[in-house]
């Protein structure tokens, strides 16, 4: 089921299982996962995009392998908060994936996640070549960490 907000997503998550964050690009998909307590997001890998079926097969493999309870997809809003073609593409990807996997899916505003990831990698003195290799899954971890922090806040107020 696809949830527009994280609060609805939280109600569908089983306790004690990890969630996965995705940074969908046109050429790659950055993948990050949480721990079972859903406190820390960790970059996992970058999937080179080919066609939806192959991309979905790889993601479904990772979901099964890591016993993932839910997915958080970065929603690439424009800086003014409006949604453009990239948001439509992300929503279409979520709809297509939800036909293959019945777990909960939500979106997280990913504005500036790649900028934050790039800054962190620069501060860590990561080489340009290495930054290019890891930027997408590091950005996915920023997306996922934002959602994890929000989930924790929802849990504190419940």
Secondary structure by P-SEA (a helix, b strand, c coil): cccccaaaaaaaccccbbbbbbbccccbbbbbbbcccccbbbbccccccccaaaaaaaaaaaaaaacccbbbbbbbccccccccaaaaaaaaaaaaaaaacccccccccccaaaaaaaaaaaaacccaaaaaacaaaaaaaaaaaaaaaaaaaaaaac
